[in-house]
Amino acid sequence: LTPHGKLALLLPAARESEAISLAATHQFWPEEIVTVKQTPAHAGFRVMLLLRREKIQVTETTLIIREGTGYSNLFQDLMDDYYL
């Protein structure tokens, strides 16, 4: 990894704290944390971490897959290139 490179991870949500702590021991710091939820009512089941070598302000967001009877607009936009 180059000095300005970034490390992206997709993990079970229950491992978020452990992964961030382990990354810090190797001088990687979160740039972005995205919690993935099935629906707004569900707890997060996945977490996406974007890590880098320098400490900066962390951006935290939530990605909800389903809203109402269909996929959320954000999820559809993210997956658009993968569906016909």
Secondary structure, 3 states (H helix, E strand, C coil): CCCCCCEEEEEEHHHHHHHHHHHHHCCCEEEEEEEEECCCCCCEEEEEEEEECCCCCCEEEEEECEECCEECHHHHHHHHHHCC
